[in-house]
Amino acid sequence: MGFLSARADRARLSASARAAQRARELRAEGKNIVELAQGEPDFNTPDHVIEAAYKAMYAGQTHYTQVDGTPELKAAIVAKFRRENDLDCRPENISAGAGGKQVLYNALMATLNPGDEVLIPAPSWVAYADITHFCEGVPVWLPTRAEDGFKLRPEALERAITPRTKWLMLNSPSNPSGAVYSAEEYRALAAVLDRHPSVWIISDDMYEHVLFDGRTFATLAVAAPQLAPRTLTVNGVSKTFAMTGWRLGYACGPVELIRAMARMQGQSSLNPSSVSQAAAVAALNGPMDIVRSRCAEFQARRDFIVPRLNAVPGLSCDKPPGAFYVYVSCAGWMGKKTPQGNVMQEDADVTVHLLENGIALPNGAGYGLSPYFRVSFASSLANLDEACKRIMAAGEKLS
Ligand SMILES: Cc1ncc(COP(=O)(O)O)c(C=O)c1O
């Protein structure tokens, strides 16, 4: 045993961060790389939010605040949940942290004992499994099928629940598949969860406002209100308001859990940045027209990229109903040979081949379902066009 803890060993760099880092390294070597790996809007934070942050700093909001959010921020979050989601809550149900990621981390840190199981539909955002591991829990992947829109079926949920199951992670719209659950689909899952009262649920609504083709958004605690006493609804300003760098996420849940989460944060980072909290108040209380127009832009990019990806022999994907990712099946590339003579055996071989052809993307294994890769279309049309051309050219080199 070396100097580093077993815990440090369990903390890994995510597939998307690895792909983005590799792209930066190759660029530093002078290579031309198109990177569609990072999960963040390419737009800037709206002006009125930046101005609010600037004013807050001059007004002296540069000090420590309450650990899990200022009263102003909690009030804005309560108002947001009531206005947009019909979710009734009070300030004591709210926790704010440095990003949705910290909020999720706090929740799992506060609740998992070694060996507790966390059910994660596959594919899902890598962090759920990584944080679970880190907290000495056991991630249990529940594979979904493209034919089901990558959504968890109630029968699969029923089969997976054991006496050790502590949490079920739900994320709609989903990173990386874009899957969106309707209120009816949530109620079908709730019928299973009603029979298992010891299972708690995280409803990760981070991509709530990136929803296409006029769909309406549903959140679990409202679709199935009987589950609200054991649901943590997670959201944040990162994706909705292009504020990934500000690090501000929040959640609504039962008071006892919220208090325990604050204790976790109190022993790590304390309060989220005071300036970011002031900015988030302006974002949440402010106009939503820019959010809607950016969503329309994402939809146009989706409609641009999906047919081009499907035109590549051996690749296939459906139009995602939400979020800004396409989860592309590369099953048709398995067994094919690269010009260097390497036979593709898994999706990591595919993303290595794509990187050699100038496109940085994360492979599906990290998201729990293979053989796939994830394409983020939170990038300019020019970048997307170039990426599609390079993917087509990479495919043509296979035999
Ligand atoms: C599904 C999902 N949830 C939560 C987050 C966390 O976002 P942040 O920590 O920036 O608020 C992300 C970020 O990629 C995500 O994809």
The ligand as an ORCA input file, in Angstrom:
! r2SCAN-3c Opt
* xyz 0 1
  C     -26.914     14.329    -16.173
  C     -26.089     15.365    -15.486
  N     -26.399     15.701    -14.232
  C     -25.686     16.601    -13.562
  C     -24.604     17.235    -14.140
  C     -23.830     18.216    -13.292
  O     -23.720     19.464    -13.804
  P     -23.064     20.632    -12.931
  O     -22.208     19.999    -11.890
  O     -22.285     21.448    -13.908
  O     -24.212     21.379    -12.326
  C     -24.225     16.914    -15.449
  C     -23.038     17.508    -16.073
  O     -22.543     17.091    -17.079
  C     -24.999     15.944    -16.134
  O     -24.696     15.599    -17.400
*
